[in-house]
Amino acid sequence: MPDDPASSATRAGLGFDVHPFVQGDRPGGDPAVRPLFLGGVRFEGERGLEGHSDGDAVCHAVADAVLGAVGAGDVGEHFPDTDPSVRGIGGTVLLAATVRIAIEHGWRPVWCDVTVLADRPAIAPRRDEIRAALAIPLGLSADSVSVKATRPEGLGLRGDGIGCLALVTVARIAPA
């Protein structure tokens, strides 16, 4: 009989998040008021994403992947949009908090793979910045973070938002 998955030395978690762009007629529709953050990196001149937090769909997807890998629920459970203390929270701050939860459960991230789904902005020119920004709260080196992007090619997310799919692998923390 196979080993109990709960006793495994590694696990993987899958996360997904999607946010619409803030509309120009709403507060924050102006990029100067609600900037776009993806993976903790600010994209100047781009409209931000709706959300109780900073709307960083990349950090949110990675955070959900971390939580999923350790069986600790999801971002909405730990950081509900009804909690005023997390209003406007930065994506990397939220991600660092989920990594602390993982550590409390006896796990640490060892690998992160991200795919951004967006017509704009272009991700490739900022890929290394995003990798470095995600690596910090994950406690990884940038070479343990992969960031890719694809365009929806006219299917869904028709230029009105950004989605992200993330896979995070965690390893059991060895007892001291």
VMD Tcl script that builds the backbone (N, CA, C; Angstrom):
set m [mol new atoms 528]
animate dup $m
set s [atomselect $m all]
$s set {name element resname resid chain x y z} {
  {N N MET 1 A 0.844 -1.183 0.000}
  {CA C MET 1 A 0.000 0.000 0.000}
  {C C MET 1 A 0.885 1.241 0.000}
  {N N PRO 2 A 0.534 2.281 -0.796}
  {CA C PRO 2 A 1.372 3.486 -0.850}
  {C C PRO 2 A 1.405 4.202 0.497}
  {N N ASP 3 A 2.472 4.999 0.661}
  {CA C ASP 3 A 2.598 5.804 1.877}
  {C C ASP 3 A 1.437 6.769 1.991}
  {N N ASP 4 A 1.102 7.116 3.207}
  {CA C ASP 4 A 0.070 8.113 3.479}
  {C C ASP 4 A 0.546 9.456 2.916}
  {N N PRO 5 A -0.239 10.110 2.029}
  {CA C PRO 5 A 0.182 11.400 1.466}
  {C C PRO 5 A 0.465 12.444 2.536}
  {N N ALA 6 A -0.200 12.352 3.674}
  {CA C ALA 6 A 0.031 13.328 4.735}
  {C C ALA 6 A 1.439 13.222 5.301}
  {N N SER 7 A 2.081 12.065 5.125}
  {CA C SER 7 A 3.435 11.900 5.643}
  {C C SER 7 A 4.491 12.129 4.565}
  {N N SER 8 A 4.072 12.493 3.379}
  {CA C SER 8 A 4.985 12.720 2.261}
  {C C SER 8 A 5.992 13.826 2.578}
  {N N ALA 9 A 7.153 13.741 1.962}
  {CA C ALA 9 A 8.191 14.755 2.154}
  {C C ALA 9 A 7.930 16.006 1.318}
  {N N THR 10 A 7.139 15.874 0.263}
  {CA C THR 10 A 6.802 17.029 -0.569}
  {C C THR 10 A 5.316 17.003 -0.926}
  {N N ARG 11 A 4.810 18.167 -1.221}
  {CA C ARG 11 A 3.431 18.336 -1.684}
  {C C ARG 11 A 3.417 19.456 -2.712}
  {N N ALA 12 A 2.331 19.537 -3.463}
  {CA C ALA 12 A 2.157 20.630 -4.419}
  {C C ALA 12 A 0.761 21.203 -4.243}
  {N N GLY 13 A 0.653 22.496 -4.470}
  {CA C GLY 13 A -0.639 23.166 -4.386}
  {C C GLY 13 A -0.862 24.013 -5.625}
  {N N LEU 14 A -2.121 24.094 -6.041}
  {CA C LEU 14 A -2.497 24.846 -7.235}
  {C C LEU 14 A -3.319 26.049 -6.801}
  {N N GLY 15 A -3.009 27.203 -7.378}
  {CA C GLY 15 A -3.767 28.413 -7.074}
  {C C GLY 15 A -4.190 29.108 -8.343}
  {N N PHE 16 A -5.344 29.759 -8.289}
  {CA C PHE 16 A -5.838 30.547 -9.416}
  {C C PHE 16 A -6.476 31.804 -8.865}
  {N N ASP 17 A -6.261 32.918 -9.553}
  {CA C ASP 17 A -6.936 34.151 -9.187}
  {C C ASP 17 A -7.157 34.966 -10.442}
  {N N VAL 18 A -8.207 35.775 -10.407}
  {CA C VAL 18 A -8.522 36.648 -11.530}
  {C C VAL 18 A -9.178 37.910 -10.983}
  {N N HIS 19 A -8.802 39.042 -11.529}
  {CA C HIS 19 A -9.375 40.332 -11.134}
  {C C HIS 19 A -9.645 41.159 -12.378}
  {N N PRO 20 A -10.759 41.891 -12.396}
  {CA C PRO 20 A -11.006 42.818 -13.506}
  {C C PRO 20 A -10.218 44.109 -13.293}
  {N N PHE 21 A -9.932 44.786 -14.389}
  {CA C PHE 21 A -9.336 46.113 -14.275}
  {C C PHE 21 A -10.357 47.057 -13.651}
  {N N VAL 22 A -9.889 47.991 -12.839}
  {CA C VAL 22 A -10.753 49.037 -12.307}
  {C C VAL 22 A -11.207 49.882 -13.488}
  {N N GLN 23 A -12.486 50.199 -13.535}
  {CA C GLN 23 A -13.020 51.007 -14.626}
  {C C GLN 23 A -12.672 52.473 -14.398}
  {N N GLY 24 A -12.473 53.201 -15.468}
  {CA C GLY 24 A -12.049 54.602 -15.398}
  {C C GLY 24 A -12.986 55.511 -14.653}
  {N N ASP 25 A -14.278 55.162 -14.583}
  {CA C ASP 25 A -15.236 56.031 -13.904}
  {C C ASP 25 A -15.377 55.706 -12.416}
  {N N ARG 26 A -14.605 54.729 -11.932}
  {CA C ARG 26 A -14.655 54.372 -10.519}
  {C C ARG 26 A -13.425 54.914 -9.812}
  {N N PRO 27 A -13.505 55.100 -8.488}
  {CA C PRO 27 A -12.295 55.505 -7.765}
  {C C PRO 27 A -11.172 54.505 -8.029}
  {N N GLY 28 A -10.051 54.994 -8.388}
  {CA C GLY 28 A -8.919 54.119 -8.689}
  {C C GLY 28 A -8.830 53.733 -10.146}
  {N N GLY 29 A -9.790 54.181 -10.979}
  {CA C GLY 29 A -9.731 53.887 -12.402}
  {C C GLY 29 A -8.561 54.579 -13.079}
  {N N ASP 30 A -8.077 55.614 -12.458}
  {CA C ASP 30 A -6.904 56.336 -12.940}
  {C C ASP 30 A -5.661 55.597 -12.436}
  {N N PRO 31 A -4.725 55.228 -13.336}
  {CA C PRO 31 A -3.531 54.493 -12.899}
  {C C PRO 31 A -2.739 55.207 -11.808}
  {N N ALA 32 A -2.847 56.533 -11.757}
  {CA C ALA 32 A -2.136 57.269 -10.712}
  {C C ALA 32 A -2.763 57.011 -9.345}
  {N N VAL 33 A -4.064 56.641 -9.322}
  {CA C VAL 33 A -4.777 56.405 -8.072}
  {C C VAL 33 A -4.715 54.927 -7.676}
  {N N ARG 34 A -4.915 54.038 -8.633}
  {CA C ARG 34 A -4.905 52.592 -8.369}
  {C C ARG 34 A -3.922 51.941 -9.335}
  {N N PRO 35 A -2.656 51.856 -8.954}
  {CA C PRO 35 A -1.660 51.272 -9.854}
  {C C PRO 35 A -1.832 49.761 -10.000}
  {N N LEU 36 A -1.264 49.229 -11.060}
  {CA C LEU 36 A -1.283 47.800 -11.307}
  {C C LEU 36 A -0.064 47.158 -10.664}
  {N N PHE 37 A -0.312 46.136 -9.838}
  {CA C PHE 37 A 0.757 45.320 -9.266}
  {C C PHE 37 A 0.562 43.890 -9.729}
  {N N LEU 38 A 1.632 43.283 -10.219}
  {CA C LEU 38 A 1.635 41.866 -10.591}
  {C C LEU 38 A 2.890 41.234 -10.017}
  {N N GLY 39 A 2.704 40.241 -9.173}
  {CA C GLY 39 A 3.848 39.585 -8.554}
  {C C GLY 39 A 4.679 40.529 -7.716}
  {N N GLY 40 A 4.029 41.550 -7.162}
  {CA C GLY 40 A 4.734 42.520 -6.332}
  {C C GLY 40 A 5.440 43.612 -7.103}
  {N N VAL 41 A 5.308 43.617 -8.412}
  {CA C VAL 41 A 5.969 44.617 -9.260}
  {C C VAL 41 A 4.928 45.615 -9.760}
  {N N ARG 42 A 5.239 46.893 -9.620}
  {CA C ARG 42 A 4.337 47.961 -10.061}
  {C C ARG 42 A 4.538 48.217 -11.553}
  {N N PHE 43 A 3.428 48.236 -12.284}
  {CA C PHE 43 A 3.443 48.525 -13.716}
  {C C PHE 43 A 2.912 49.939 -13.906}
  {N N GLU 44 A 3.814 50.873 -14.084}
  {CA C GLU 44 A 3.456 52.293 -14.221}
  {C C GLU 44 A 2.571 52.516 -15.438}
  {N N GLY 45 A 1.588 53.399 -15.273}
  {CA C GLY 45 A 0.748 53.801 -16.388}
  {C C GLY 45 A -0.351 52.814 -16.755}
  {N N GLU 46 A -0.458 51.717 -16.023}
  {CA C GLU 46 A -1.503 50.713 -16.283}
  {C C GLU 46 A -2.583 50.835 -15.217}
  {N N ARG 47 A -3.832 50.611 -15.623}
  {CA C ARG 47 A -4.929 50.595 -14.656}
  {C C ARG 47 A -4.745 49.443 -13.691}
  {N N GLY 48 A -5.066 49.700 -12.433}
  {CA C GLY 48 A -4.981 48.668 -11.416}
  {C C GLY 48 A -6.133 47.679 -11.518}
  {N N LEU 49 A -6.075 46.685 -10.675}
  {CA C LEU 49 A -7.095 45.636 -10.639}
  {C C LEU 49 A -8.006 45.832 -9.439}
  {N N GLU 50 A -9.297 45.533 -9.626}
  {CA C GLU 50 A -10.273 45.594 -8.543}
  {C C GLU 50 A -9.847 44.636 -7.441}
  {N N GLY 51 A -10.204 44.979 -6.231}
  {CA C GLY 51 A -9.956 44.071 -5.128}
  {C C GLY 51 A -9.947 44.795 -3.805}
  {N N HIS 52 A -10.235 44.055 -2.755}
  {CA C HIS 52 A -10.187 44.586 -1.400}
  {C C HIS 52 A -8.733 44.899 -1.035}
  {N N SER 53 A -7.825 44.112 -1.586}
  {CA C SER 53 A -6.393 44.312 -1.374}
  {C C SER 53 A -5.871 45.178 -2.509}
  {N N ASP 54 A -4.591 45.001 -2.850}
  {CA C ASP 54 A -4.047 45.748 -3.997}
  {C C ASP 54 A -4.426 45.103 -5.329}
  {N N GLY 55 A -5.149 43.968 -5.285}
  {CA C GLY 55 A -5.616 43.312 -6.507}
  {C C GLY 55 A -4.555 42.521 -7.245}
  {N N ASP 56 A -3.421 42.239 -6.623}
  {CA C ASP 56 A -2.318 41.539 -7.285}
  {C C ASP 56 A -2.688 40.067 -7.509}
  {N N ALA 57 A -3.239 39.774 -8.689}
  {CA C ALA 57 A -3.715 38.423 -9.000}
  {C C ALA 57 A -2.587 37.390 -8.960}
  {N N VAL 58 A -1.370 37.798 -9.265}
  {CA C VAL 58 A -0.242 36.861 -9.247}
  {C C VAL 58 A 0.063 36.432 -7.810}
  {N N CYS 59 A 0.239 37.406 -6.924}
  {CA C CYS 59 A 0.525 37.062 -5.526}
  {C C CYS 59 A -0.615 36.270 -4.904}
  {N N HIS 60 A -1.851 36.609 -5.261}
  {CA C HIS 60 A -2.991 35.891 -4.696}
  {C C HIS 60 A -3.022 34.438 -5.162}
  {N N ALA 61 A -2.732 34.192 -6.433}
  {CA C ALA 61 A -2.706 32.824 -6.947}
  {C C ALA 61 A -1.588 32.020 -6.277}
  {N N VAL 62 A -0.421 32.639 -6.107}
  {CA C VAL 62 A 0.689 31.952 -5.452}
  {C C VAL 62 A 0.342 31.672 -3.989}
  {N N ALA 63 A -0.281 32.635 -3.315}
  {CA C ALA 63 A -0.673 32.438 -1.916}
  {C C ALA 63 A -1.666 31.286 -1.800}
  {N N ASP 64 A -2.647 31.230 -2.698}
  {CA C ASP 64 A -3.598 30.114 -2.668}
  {C C ASP 64 A -2.897 28.782 -2.917}
  {N N ALA 65 A -1.896 28.773 -3.793}
  {CA C ALA 65 A -1.143 27.547 -4.060}
  {C C ALA 65 A -0.380 27.097 -2.811}
  {N N VAL 66 A 0.224 28.048 -2.110}
  {CA C VAL 66 A 0.940 27.723 -0.865}
  {C C VAL 66 A -0.032 27.126 0.146}
  {N N LEU 67 A -1.167 27.812 0.338}
  {CA C LEU 67 A -2.149 27.334 1.312}
  {C C LEU 67 A -2.702 25.966 0.916}
  {N N GLY 68 A -2.950 25.770 -0.372}
  {CA C GLY 68 A -3.447 24.482 -0.842}
  {C C GLY 68 A -2.459 23.366 -0.612}
  {N N ALA 69 A -1.191 23.644 -0.814}
  {CA C ALA 69 A -0.160 22.617 -0.642}
  {C C ALA 69 A -0.084 22.112 0.790}
  {N N VAL 70 A -0.389 22.982 1.740}
  {CA C VAL 70 A -0.284 22.582 3.143}
  {C C VAL 70 A -1.646 22.278 3.764}
  {N N GLY 71 A -2.704 22.324 2.948}
  {CA C GLY 71 A -4.038 22.003 3.432}
  {C C GLY 71 A -4.584 23.019 4.416}
  {N N ALA 72 A -4.286 24.300 4.161}
  {CA C ALA 72 A -4.668 25.355 5.112}
  {C C ALA 72 A -5.705 26.316 4.544}
  {N N GLY 73 A -6.599 25.822 3.708}
  {CA C GLY 73 A -7.664 26.681 3.216}
  {C C GLY 73 A -7.238 27.554 2.052}
  {N N ASP 74 A -7.798 28.773 2.009}
  {CA C ASP 74 A -7.502 29.669 0.898}
  {C C ASP 74 A -7.350 31.106 1.379}
  {N N VAL 75 A -6.978 31.980 0.469}
  {CA C VAL 75 A -6.729 33.380 0.789}
  {C C VAL 75 A -7.977 34.038 1.389}
  {N N GLY 76 A -9.146 33.756 0.812}
  {CA C GLY 76 A -10.375 34.352 1.310}
  {C C GLY 76 A -10.690 33.971 2.746}
  {N N GLU 77 A -10.275 32.790 3.144}
  {CA C GLU 77 A -10.488 32.335 4.520}
  {C C GLU 77 A -9.589 33.088 5.499}
  {N N HIS 78 A -8.329 33.276 5.111}
  {CA C HIS 78 A -7.357 33.916 5.999}
  {C C HIS 78 A -7.387 35.443 5.919}
  {N N PHE 79 A -7.786 35.976 4.770}
  {CA C PHE 79 A -7.794 37.425 4.544}
  {C C PHE 79 A -9.123 37.833 3.913}
  {N N PRO 80 A -10.238 37.690 4.639}
  {CA C PRO 80 A -11.553 37.950 4.039}
  {C C PRO 80 A -11.742 39.422 3.673}
  {N N ASP 81 A -12.512 39.646 2.609}
  {CA C ASP 81 A -12.740 41.023 2.174}
  {C C ASP 81 A -13.655 41.787 3.139}
  {N N THR 82 A -14.148 41.106 4.152}
  {CA C THR 82 A -14.937 41.763 5.189}
  {C C THR 82 A -14.056 42.298 6.317}
  {N N ASP 83 A -12.768 41.992 6.277}
  {CA C ASP 83 A -11.830 42.407 7.323}
  {C C ASP 83 A -11.181 43.728 6.931}
  {N N PRO 84 A -11.529 44.821 7.601}
  {CA C PRO 84 A -10.959 46.117 7.225}
  {C C PRO 84 A -9.443 46.195 7.428}
  {N N SER 85 A -8.882 45.329 8.264}
  {CA C SER 85 A -7.436 45.389 8.508}
  {C C SER 85 A -6.618 44.942 7.300}
  {N N VAL 86 A -7.241 44.238 6.351}
  {CA C VAL 86 A -6.497 43.800 5.175}
  {C C VAL 86 A -6.840 44.633 3.931}
  {N N ARG 87 A -7.639 45.691 4.112}
  {CA C ARG 87 A -7.981 46.560 2.982}
  {C C ARG 87 A -6.708 47.189 2.422}
  {N N GLY 88 A -6.481 47.001 1.134}
  {CA C GLY 88 A -5.316 47.577 0.464}
  {C C GLY 88 A -4.008 46.841 0.720}
  {N N ILE 89 A -4.052 45.700 1.406}
  {CA C ILE 89 A -2.822 44.957 1.720}
  {C C ILE 89 A -2.059 44.627 0.438}
  {N N GLY 90 A -0.765 44.787 0.485}
  {CA C GLY 90 A 0.080 44.469 -0.664}
  {C C GLY 90 A 0.161 42.974 -0.899}
  {N N GLY 91 A 0.239 42.588 -2.155}
  {CA C GLY 91 A 0.288 41.173 -2.510}
  {C C GLY 91 A 1.454 40.434 -1.889}
  {N N THR 92 A 2.620 41.053 -1.843}
  {CA C THR 92 A 3.774 40.359 -1.272}
  {C C THR 92 A 3.650 40.237 0.243}
  {N N VAL 93 A 2.974 41.192 0.884}
  {CA C VAL 93 A 2.736 41.108 2.329}
  {C C VAL 93 A 1.799 39.932 2.604}
  {N N LEU 94 A 0.733 39.824 1.818}
  {CA C LEU 94 A -0.212 38.717 1.940}
  {C C LEU 94 A 0.492 37.383 1.681}
  {N N LEU 95 A 1.338 37.342 0.658}
  {CA C LEU 95 A 2.066 36.112 0.335}
  {C C LEU 95 A 3.010 35.722 1.470}
  {N N ALA 96 A 3.723 36.683 2.039}
  {CA C ALA 96 A 4.617 36.385 3.159}
  {C C ALA 96 A 3.834 35.817 4.344}
  {N N ALA 97 A 2.634 36.341 4.573}
  {CA C ALA 97 A 1.803 35.831 5.667}
  {C C ALA 97 A 1.382 34.382 5.405}
  {N N THR 98 A 1.096 34.039 4.155}
  {CA C THR 98 A 0.720 32.651 3.848}
  {C C THR 98 A 1.920 31.718 3.997}
  {N N VAL 99 A 3.093 32.207 3.692}
  {CA C VAL 99 A 4.295 31.376 3.889}
  {C C VAL 99 A 4.495 31.116 5.382}
  {N N ARG 100 A 4.229 32.113 6.214}
  {CA C ARG 100 A 4.321 31.893 7.665}
  {C C ARG 100 A 3.315 30.822 8.113}
  {N N ILE 101 A 2.124 30.838 7.529}
  {CA C ILE 101 A 1.124 29.813 7.842}
  {C C ILE 101 A 1.651 28.433 7.441}
  {N N ALA 102 A 2.261 28.351 6.264}
  {CA C ALA 102 A 2.824 27.076 5.803}
  {C C ALA 102 A 3.888 26.577 6.780}
  {N N ILE 103 A 4.747 27.481 7.211}
  {CA C ILE 103 A 5.813 27.111 8.153}
  {C C ILE 103 A 5.212 26.625 9.470}
  {N N GLU 104 A 4.150 27.299 9.932}
  {CA C GLU 104 A 3.464 26.856 11.149}
  {C C GLU 104 A 2.909 25.437 10.997}
  {N N HIS 105 A 2.566 25.073 9.753}
  {CA C HIS 105 A 2.066 23.726 9.474}
  {C C HIS 105 A 3.195 22.728 9.197}
  {N N GLY 106 A 4.446 23.191 9.259}
  {CA C GLY 106 A 5.588 22.291 9.091}
  {C C GLY 106 A 6.094 22.155 7.665}
  {N N TRP 107 A 5.784 23.148 6.803}
  {CA C TRP 107 A 6.187 23.082 5.398}
  {C C TRP 107 A 6.854 24.384 4.973}
  {N N ARG 108 A 7.709 24.285 3.952}
  {CA C ARG 108 A 8.324 25.484 3.363}
  {C C ARG 108 A 8.291 25.360 1.847}
  {N N PRO 109 A 8.073 26.481 1.149}
  {CA C PRO 109 A 8.088 26.439 -0.319}
  {C C PRO 109 A 9.476 26.078 -0.846}
  {N N VAL 110 A 9.510 25.316 -1.941}
  {CA C VAL 110 A 10.786 24.992 -2.590}
  {C C VAL 110 A 10.762 25.327 -4.079}
  {N N TRP 111 A 9.583 25.554 -4.648}
  {CA C TRP 111 A 9.481 25.840 -6.080}
  {C C TRP 111 A 8.167 26.546 -6.340}
  {N N CYS 112 A 8.176 27.475 -7.287}
  {CA C CYS 112 A 6.961 28.191 -7.668}
  {C C CYS 112 A 6.948 28.366 -9.182}
  {N N ASP 113 A 5.829 28.018 -9.800}
  {CA C ASP 113 A 5.660 28.163 -11.243}
  {C C ASP 113 A 4.369 28.953 -11.478}
  {N N VAL 114 A 4.476 30.039 -12.237}
  {CA C VAL 114 A 3.363 30.962 -12.441}
  {C C VAL 114 A 3.104 31.152 -13.931}
  {N N THR 115 A 1.828 31.169 -14.315}
  {CA C THR 115 A 1.433 31.554 -15.668}
  {C C THR 115 A 0.416 32.684 -15.553}
  {N N VAL 116 A 0.757 33.836 -16.120}
  {CA C VAL 116 A -0.127 35.001 -16.118}
  {C C VAL 116 A -0.936 34.976 -17.410}
  {N N LEU 117 A -2.245 35.194 -17.302}
  {CA C LEU 117 A -3.134 35.253 -18.464}
  {C C LEU 117 A -3.591 36.695 -18.631}
  {N N ALA 118 A -3.073 37.377 -19.657}
  {CA C ALA 118 A -3.402 38.789 -19.838}
  {C C ALA 118 A -3.092 39.243 -21.251}
  {N N ASP 119 A -3.945 40.110 -21.781}
  {CA C ASP 119 A -3.649 40.766 -23.051}
  {C C ASP 119 A -2.591 41.842 -22.856}
  {N N ARG 120 A -2.634 42.482 -21.697}
  {CA C ARG 120 A -1.667 43.510 -21.357}
  {C C ARG 120 A -1.556 43.551 -19.849}
  {N N PRO 121 A -0.493 44.022 -19.315}
  {CA C PRO 121 A 0.732 44.485 -19.962}
  {C C PRO 121 A 1.607 43.303 -20.371}
  {N N ALA 122 A 2.643 43.593 -21.145}
  {CA C ALA 122 A 3.602 42.555 -21.512}
  {C C ALA 122 A 4.362 42.130 -20.256}
  {N N ILE 123 A 4.414 40.839 -20.022}
  {CA C ILE 123 A 5.073 40.297 -18.833}
  {C C ILE 123 A 6.557 40.020 -19.087}
  {N N ALA 124 A 6.889 39.548 -20.274}
  {CA C ALA 124 A 8.269 39.127 -20.569}
  {C C ALA 124 A 9.325 40.183 -20.219}
  {N N PRO 125 A 9.117 41.460 -20.534}
  {CA C PRO 125 A 10.156 42.440 -20.192}
  {C C PRO 125 A 10.369 42.620 -18.686}
  {N N ARG 126 A 9.401 42.203 -17.880}
  {CA C ARG 126 A 9.492 42.384 -16.426}
  {C C ARG 126 A 9.618 41.053 -15.680}
  {N N ARG 127 A 9.758 39.974 -16.435}
  {CA C ARG 127 A 9.786 38.624 -15.860}
  {C C ARG 127 A 10.787 38.479 -14.709}
  {N N ASP 128 A 12.013 38.923 -14.901}
  {CA C ASP 128 A 13.030 38.752 -13.861}
  {C C ASP 128 A 12.712 39.558 -12.612}
  {N N GLU 129 A 12.110 40.745 -12.788}
  {CA C GLU 129 A 11.689 41.533 -11.622}
  {C C GLU 129 A 10.612 40.797 -10.832}
  {N N ILE 130 A 9.658 40.217 -11.548}
  {CA C ILE 130 A 8.579 39.483 -10.888}
  {C C ILE 130 A 9.137 38.257 -10.167}
  {N N ARG 131 A 10.028 37.534 -10.818}
  {CA C ARG 131 A 10.640 36.363 -10.181}
  {C C ARG 131 A 11.330 36.765 -8.878}
  {N N ALA 132 A 12.103 37.848 -8.928}
  {CA C ALA 132 A 12.825 38.317 -7.743}
  {C C ALA 132 A 11.860 38.781 -6.657}
  {N N ALA 133 A 10.801 39.487 -7.045}
  {CA C ALA 133 A 9.838 39.995 -6.063}
  {C C ALA 133 A 9.072 38.854 -5.394}
  {N N LEU 134 A 8.719 37.818 -6.138}
  {CA C LEU 134 A 8.027 36.665 -5.555}
  {C C LEU 134 A 8.966 35.829 -4.684}
  {N N ALA 135 A 10.218 35.746 -5.078}
  {CA C ALA 135 A 11.185 34.919 -4.347}
  {C C ALA 135 A 11.342 35.376 -2.903}
  {N N ILE 136 A 11.288 36.679 -2.671}
  {CA C ILE 136 A 11.526 37.200 -1.318}
  {C C ILE 136 A 10.503 36.670 -0.314}
  {N N PRO 137 A 9.202 36.886 -0.498}
  {CA C PRO 137 A 8.260 36.367 0.509}
  {C C PRO 137 A 8.194 34.836 0.540}
  {N N LEU 138 A 8.533 34.188 -0.577}
  {CA C LEU 138 A 8.538 32.725 -0.603}
  {C C LEU 138 A 9.764 32.140 0.098}
  {N N GLY 139 A 10.772 32.971 0.349}
  {CA C GLY 139 A 12.000 32.493 0.968}
  {C C GLY 139 A 12.831 31.654 0.018}
  {N N LEU 140 A 12.761 31.976 -1.272}
  {CA C LEU 140 A 13.465 31.225 -2.312}
  {C C LEU 140 A 14.454 32.111 -3.037}
  {N N SER 141 A 15.317 31.498 -3.814}
  {CA C SER 141 A 16.132 32.271 -4.750}
  {C C SER 141 A 15.293 32.463 -6.009}
  {N N ALA 142 A 15.581 33.498 -6.765}
  {CA C ALA 142 A 14.806 33.793 -7.972}
  {C C ALA 142 A 14.853 32.645 -8.974}
  {N N ASP 143 A 15.918 31.842 -8.953}
  {CA C ASP 143 A 15.983 30.728 -9.906}
  {C C ASP 143 A 15.075 29.557 -9.510}
  {N N SER 144 A 14.387 29.682 -8.371}
  {CA C SER 144 A 13.393 28.685 -7.975}
  {C C SER 144 A 11.971 29.183 -8.215}
  {N N VAL 145 A 11.856 30.269 -8.984}
  {CA C VAL 145 A 10.565 30.847 -9.344}
  {C C VAL 145 A 10.517 30.988 -10.860}
  {N N SER 146 A 9.497 30.414 -11.469}
  {CA C SER 146 A 9.301 30.500 -12.918}
  {C C SER 146 A 8.082 31.378 -13.190}
  {N N VAL 147 A 8.227 32.311 -14.123}
  {CA C VAL 147 A 7.116 33.193 -14.499}
  {C C VAL 147 A 6.977 33.172 -16.013}
  {N N LYS 148 A 5.755 32.862 -16.452}
  {CA C LYS 148 A 5.443 32.823 -17.879}
  {C C LYS 148 A 4.162 33.609 -18.098}
  {N N ALA 149 A 3.854 33.889 -19.331}
  {CA C ALA 149 A 2.601 34.585 -19.635}
  {C C ALA 149 A 2.040 34.075 -20.950}
  {N N THR 150 A 0.736 34.207 -21.073}
  {CA C THR 150 A 0.060 33.872 -22.315}
  {C C THR 150 A -1.099 34.841 -22.489}
  {N N ARG 151 A -1.454 35.065 -23.732}
  {CA C ARG 151 A -2.616 35.906 -24.029}
  {C C ARG 151 A -3.825 35.006 -24.218}
  {N N PRO 152 A -4.998 35.478 -23.800}
  {CA C PRO 152 A -6.206 34.668 -23.954}
  {C C PRO 152 A -6.643 34.495 -25.411}
  {N N GLU 153 A -6.010 35.216 -26.344}
  {CA C GLU 153 A -6.314 35.078 -27.775}
  {C C GLU 153 A -7.798 35.252 -28.074}
  {N N GLY 154 A -8.419 36.252 -27.402}
  {CA C GLY 154 A -9.816 36.555 -27.671}
  {C C GLY 154 A -10.811 35.693 -26.928}
  {N N LEU 155 A -10.333 34.757 -26.128}
  {CA C LEU 155 A -11.226 33.881 -25.354}
  {C C LEU 155 A -11.187 34.307 -23.895}
  {N N GLY 156 A -12.284 34.765 -23.357}
  {CA C GLY 156 A -12.297 35.198 -21.961}
  {C C GLY 156 A -11.287 36.297 -21.713}
  {N N LEU 157 A -11.364 36.950 -20.577}
  {CA C LEU 157 A -10.442 38.044 -20.233}
  {C C LEU 157 A -10.144 38.919 -21.447}
  {N N ARG 158 A -11.137 39.338 -22.131}
  {CA C ARG 158 A -10.978 40.119 -23.365}
  {C C ARG 158 A -10.446 41.516 -23.080}
  {N N GLY 159 A -9.299 41.581 -22.491}
  {CA C GLY 159 A -8.688 42.864 -22.180}
  {C C GLY 159 A -9.303 43.551 -20.977}
  {N N ASP 160 A -10.182 42.854 -20.247}
  {CA C ASP 160 A -10.843 43.512 -19.125}
  {C C ASP 160 A -10.365 43.017 -17.762}
  {N N GLY 161 A -9.298 42.245 -17.747}
  {CA C GLY 161 A -8.766 41.775 -16.477}
  {C C GLY 161 A -7.533 40.919 -16.669}
  {N N ILE 162 A -7.056 40.393 -15.549}
  {CA C ILE 162 A -5.850 39.558 -15.549}
  {C C ILE 162 A -6.102 38.352 -14.660}
  {N N GLY 163 A -5.672 37.194 -15.128}
  {CA C GLY 163 A -5.753 35.970 -14.349}
  {C C GLY 163 A -4.374 35.388 -14.145}
  {N N CYS 164 A -4.263 34.511 -13.190}
  {CA C CYS 164 A -2.979 33.858 -12.932}
  {C C CYS 164 A -3.222 32.462 -12.379}
  {N N LEU 165 A -2.429 31.531 -12.866}
  {CA C LEU 165 A -2.417 30.155 -12.397}
  {C C LEU 165 A -1.045 29.915 -11.774}
  {N N ALA 166 A -1.011 29.322 -10.581}
  {CA C ALA 166 A 0.265 29.104 -9.897}
  {C C ALA 166 A 0.335 27.696 -9.324}
  {N N LEU 167 A 1.503 27.125 -9.371}
  {CA C LEU 167 A 1.794 25.846 -8.756}
  {C C LEU 167 A 2.971 26.063 -7.809}
  {N N VAL 168 A 2.800 25.642 -6.568}
  {CA C VAL 168 A 3.871 25.762 -5.580}
  {C C VAL 168 A 4.134 24.387 -4.998}
  {N N THR 169 A 5.396 24.018 -4.936}
  {CA C THR 169 A 5.822 22.781 -4.289}
  {C C THR 169 A 6.392 23.150 -2.921}
  {N N VAL 170 A 6.013 22.382 -1.912}
  {CA C VAL 170 A 6.523 22.596 -0.561}
  {C C VAL 170 A 7.198 21.324 -0.082}
  {N N ALA 171 A 8.127 21.492 0.841}
  {CA C ALA 171 A 8.823 20.349 1.451}
  {C C ALA 171 A 8.615 20.406 2.954}
  {N N ARG 172 A 8.551 19.223 3.543}
  {CA C ARG 172 A 8.386 19.144 4.987}
  {C C ARG 172 A 9.643 19.715 5.651}
  {N N ILE 173 A 9.431 20.488 6.703}
  {CA C ILE 173 A 10.543 21.052 7.454}
  {C C ILE 173 A 11.057 19.959 8.388}
  {N N ALA 174 A 12.362 19.727 8.322}
  {CA C ALA 174 A 12.969 18.688 9.173}
  {C C ALA 174 A 12.894 19.141 10.637}
  {N N PRO 175 A 12.527 18.227 11.531}
  {CA C PRO 175 A 12.487 18.603 12.963}
  {C C PRO 175 A 13.890 18.992 13.439}
  {N N ALA 176 A 13.924 19.948 14.356}
  {CA C ALA 176 A 15.213 20.441 14.873}
  {C C ALA 176 A 15.826 19.456 15.833}
}
mol reanalyze $m
mol bondsrecalc $m
mol representation Tube
mol addrep $m
